[in-house]
Amino acid sequence: MNVEELAELVRDVAAAVAADRGRALAALPTPIVTRRRGSQADTDGEYATTFALRSAGPLGLAPRALAELLAAGLACRDGVRAATVAGPGFVNIAVDAPGGSDVLRDVLRAGARHGLPDSGGLDLAAHARTVRVVDRTGASVDAAERVAMVGDAAARYLVLRARPHSSVRFDPERWRGRTDSNPLFRVQYAHARLTMLLHGATMLGVAAPRPTERGDGHAEDGGGRPEDVALTRRLSEFSSVVAEAVPARPDRVARYLEDLADDVRCPAVAGRLLPGGDERPSAEHAAVALLCAAGRQVLNNGLALLRMSAPERM
C-alpha cells in the first residue's frame, strides 16, 4: 500500500465516522498522510496522519476521541498491520509496504498525477515574498534584475529552493552555467538524460516498463544493488515530501529533486541500462529501465509542481 492508497483508506474510514454522526465528508478537510519521522515511508510502511486534529471540531469530538475511532476503523482493514493513537490526536499507521518494483510501477501507473495534491498546491508567490535575494555586497537584487541576468526560470528557482524568511546570495555565474553547480540545470539535465537513455534502450530492444504488471517486489529491482534500493526509496518518498511541502514550502520539493537528480545517475552512468556490443537485452536491463522511467516521471512531476519545464533534450 502506498501513500495515495492509504490516504484514500483514511478517507473511507472517516466517511463512515462522519456518517455515524450525521455529517457529510465533504465538510471535512482532505486526509493528509505523511511518512513518520525517521521512517522510509513506502519502503517500510510507517505513516502518520493529523486528520483527527484537523477534523474533530466539525464532527463535535475531541481530537483524541476521533483519532481512536479512526484507528479502530483502520486497524481492521486489509493491508493495515496496526493503527495506534499518539499524543493529542495523531494516528500512526503501519501498512504492508509494496515491494520495490511495485513502488516503481505505482509511479508509472499514476503518471503525471503521481504525488501531486488532489486540490491546491504550492503558493510559490507567497513563498517568494518571504525570501530576500542579495548580491555579494549584501545589497538587495530585485526580480527584474535577476531575470535580466540569468533568465526567468533560474531567477525563480533560486528563490523557490531557499528556506522561507531567509536571505540567499545571488551568483549570476552559477545560475547561468550549464554545469552541476547550477541546481536547476542539474535537475532538468537529469530528466533530459533519462529521456534520451530510455529512448536508446527501446531502440536496442530493452523491454519498455509496463506499469500495469505487478512484480514479486524483489526480482525486478535491478538485482537489489544498494544504489537501486536507495533510489527506489528516494522515489517512494516523493508523495510524502509534497504533502509536507504544500502549501508553503516549495524549497522542500526543490531540494528533494536535487537529491534525486544525483541519485538517478547511478544506474545510468554505470552502463547498466544500454546493452553493449553484441550483448542481448536482459531482465536486468528491463529492471533498470523501470527504475529510470520512474525517476524521470518523478522529476517531471516535481518540476511541474514548481512550474518549471522538464526538457527532453538539452
Secondary structure, 3 states (H helix, E strand, C coil): CCHHHHHHHHHHHHHHHHHHCCCCHHHCCCCCEEECCCCCHHHCCEEEECHHHHHHHHHCCCHHHHHHHHHHHHHCCCCEEEEEEECCCEEEEEECCCCHHHHHHHHHHHHHHCCCCCCCCCCHHHHHHCCEEECCCCCECCHHHHHHHHCHHHHHHHHHCCCCCCEEECCHHHHHCCCCCCHHHHHHHHHHHHHHHHHHHHHCCCCCCCCCCCCCCCCCCHHHCHHHHHHHHHHHCHHHHHHHHCCCCHHHHHHHHHHHHHHCHHHHHCCCCCCCCCCCCCHHHHHHHHHHHHHHHHHHHHHHHCCCCCCCCC
